[in-house]
Amino acid sequence: MERTLIIFKPDCIKRKLEGKVLDIFLSKGFNLKACKMMKLDMDILSRHYDHLKDMPFFPGIVDFMTSDNVMVLVFEAENAISKARELLGPTDSKKADKGTIRGDFGTDMRMNVCHASDSVESAEREIANFFLPEEIF
């Protein structure tokens, strides 16, 4: 069993898609281990996107990710990381097939409904960035 961090981004929340997206994950065998609604700030985003903070597009990411609340979730499943990324489709929603979350609900590279961990190491780091150990069930 593996854990992954998923963030329902501001576009997901603004468009009231969180119930639909959560249902997709649950119906595909993911077990919800933690969930919280948050308003992100520069501190947590700098840690989360540490690998991007020197890129010229980072301020745009911050503007978008602080534009509304987000839902941060920890899911557990067999091969959760690859399974979640397959369910979401490519980062660029314009390139995502219909039947994937981003293909059905995303609009572009940034407004792509969800963030998902890309490796076991990233998942561990990202989960620790958003949740205390006692918040995960």
C-alpha atoms as one frame of an Amber mdcrd trajectory, in Angstrom:
protein
   0.000   0.000   0.000   1.171   3.472  -0.874   0.067   6.961   0.130  -0.193
  10.005  -2.085  -1.025  13.648  -1.521  -3.742  15.171  -3.669  -4.674  18.850
  -3.649  -8.021  19.928  -5.044  -6.885  23.243  -6.485  -8.783  26.568  -6.401
 -10.401  25.918  -9.799 -11.836  22.659  -8.445 -13.273  24.434  -5.397 -14.589
  27.474  -7.301 -16.407  25.214  -9.770 -17.782  23.007  -6.940 -16.173  19.868
  -8.368 -14.740  18.552  -5.111 -17.589  16.071  -4.543 -17.341  14.670  -8.067
 -13.562  14.369  -7.931 -13.610  12.799  -4.464 -16.200  10.281  -5.665 -13.966
   9.335  -8.604 -11.022   8.597  -6.303 -13.168   6.609  -3.869 -14.881   4.645
  -6.635 -11.452   3.650  -8.004 -10.438   2.011  -4.732  -8.582   4.824  -2.978
  -8.985   5.009   0.804  -9.205   8.494   2.288  -6.734   8.772   5.173  -6.769
  12.562   5.783  -8.563  15.622   4.456  -8.671  19.320   5.258  -9.760  22.578
   3.707  -7.025  25.227   3.725  -6.131  28.684   2.552  -2.542  28.349   1.335
   0.091  31.007   1.970   3.566  31.794   0.648   5.267  29.826   3.429   3.593
  26.501   2.689   3.714  27.057  -1.095   7.454  27.819  -0.971   8.020  24.478
   0.748   5.599  22.602  -1.516   6.972  24.066  -4.749  10.583  24.381  -3.539
  11.830  22.977  -6.859   9.980  25.753  -8.772  10.401  28.821  -6.573  13.253
  30.260  -8.677  11.332  29.868 -11.942   9.824  32.941 -13.618   6.322  31.406
 -13.523   6.374  30.789  -9.741   4.568  34.070  -8.854   1.709  33.001 -11.147
   1.464  29.662  -9.329   1.332  31.498  -5.986  -1.354  33.889  -7.277  -3.455
  30.972  -8.503  -2.974  28.677  -5.507  -3.860  31.513  -3.065  -6.874  32.687
  -5.090  -9.305  30.463  -3.161  -9.369  27.651  -0.631  -8.032  24.208  -1.500
  -8.727  20.732  -0.168  -5.656  18.713   0.761  -6.116  14.953   0.950  -4.076
  11.858   1.661  -5.197   8.752  -0.179  -3.947   5.221   0.256  -4.144   2.433
  -2.304  -2.010  -0.158  -3.970   0.297   1.809  -6.317  -1.505   4.987  -5.228
   0.942   7.394  -6.856   0.913   5.969 -10.373  -2.777   5.107 -10.124  -3.676
   8.691  -9.112  -1.568  10.231 -11.867  -3.174   7.938 -14.442  -6.630   8.865
 -13.149  -5.793  12.576 -13.412  -4.173  12.498 -16.854  -1.360  14.789 -18.055
  -0.627  18.041 -16.216  -1.752  20.032 -19.267  -5.508  19.519 -19.315  -5.574
  20.326 -23.043  -3.548  17.156 -23.647  -5.570  14.968 -21.259  -7.935  12.353
 -22.665 -11.643  12.485 -21.920 -12.382  10.094 -19.101  -9.511  11.468 -16.997
 -10.164  14.065 -14.306  -8.126  16.739 -16.074  -9.526  15.799 -19.470 -13.079
  16.103 -18.202 -12.749  19.067 -15.832  -9.441  20.898 -16.410  -8.887  23.853
 -18.702  -5.120  24.285 -19.065  -1.704  23.664 -17.490  -2.422  25.584 -14.267
  -6.187  25.153 -13.902  -5.995  21.383 -13.984  -8.189  20.569 -10.967  -5.674
  18.625  -8.843  -2.087  18.311  -7.804  -0.768  14.785  -7.232   2.511  13.557
  -5.782   4.878  12.227  -8.466   6.982   9.791  -6.433   7.119   8.011  -3.080
   9.712  10.534  -1.879   7.581  13.502  -2.992   4.488  12.012  -1.378   6.267
  11.584   1.961   7.637  15.143   1.858   4.335  16.663   0.703   2.220  14.786
   3.248   4.550  15.962   6.043   4.276  19.535   4.709   0.485  19.571   5.078
  -0.355  17.090   7.856   0.856  16.222  11.318   1.240  12.457  11.835  -1.762
  12.377  14.178  -3.988  13.932  11.479  -3.603  10.874   9.237  -5.948   7.974
   9.991
